[in-house]
Amino acid sequence: MKNLHFGAGNIGRGFIGELLNKSGYHITFVDINKDVVNDLKRRDTYTIRILDENIEEVELNNFDALNIAEEKEQLYTEIGEVELITTSIGPNVLPIIAKDIAEGLKLKVENNNTKLLDIIACENMISGSDFLKTEVFKHLSEQEQEFVNKYVGFPNSAVDRIVPAQKHDDVLLVEVEKFCEWVIEADKIKVESNRNIEQVHYVEDLNPFIERKLFTVNTGHAALSYIANYLGIELVSDGAKHADVRKDFIAVLEETSALLEKKWGFEKAEMEAYRIKQSNASKIHVL
């Protein structure tokens, strides 16, 4: 199985890349950063450092890279050869890469290449793959759009993993929190093997999972910051260690959990486990 991943940054290498590597995909990272691309081409492995009470290091292999500015023809060819395209480049950049994806799909149509393909935007946004599809279709004719609709899926997804700001001598080393969640719409998937990615949850409705993240992860981080600031604590990392801050932080998450249980039918034990993971992550490593 082959994957093209747009974005060789920390999320791409430290989250999506890790799960796809575990699942047996050969990953081709696509990026404009020459230093990162050249290192990925030159090296056989890179390291992910998982931040937990006990730090774990994972070595990844089975990858290569393309420079999107200099290797477009090879990129267009690769689009016709892979089973999965993913992105972690930021919502604002999706319209920019849409043209390159469209060029690869045009070549796929021209060659009558009916190999099934899924394109998944792994971004911090709602309906990211739908948005990317709309941008891609701006560059395709009606006939090309019909072909793509038949052979290419655009499942939406929700992603959650904290990757702190960092800088290392090793440009490919990436540090991430232990907890991660990748949820994908099952009914839009075209390629059967893309239903078996390790640690991915496949669902019919993404909305409960998007709101769970927003009202637990994002709300939790905001509450932690506001409460710490109110008590005169300047650094969020110090606030996370403060007993009174953590008490109120946990109370906020318990309240949002009750809302999510009532609205979406999450089990109490399931929400408690999710909440504890987020609480522990904030105690160990807070952005």
Secondary structure, 3 states (H helix, E strand, C coil): CEEEEECCCHHHHHHHHHHHHHCCCEEEEEECCHHHHHHHHHCCCEEEEEECCCCEEEEECCEEEEECCCCHHHHHHHHCCCCEEEECCCHHHHHHHHHHHHHHHHHHHHCCCCCCEEEEECCCCCCHHHHHHHHHHCCCCHHHHHHHHHHEECCCEEEECCCCCCCCCCCCCEEEECCCEEEEECCCCCCHHHHCCCCEEEECCCHHHHHHHHHHHHHHHHHHHHHHHHCCCCCHHHHCCCHHHHHHHHHHHHHHHHHHHHHHCCCHHHHHHHHHHHHHHHHHCCC
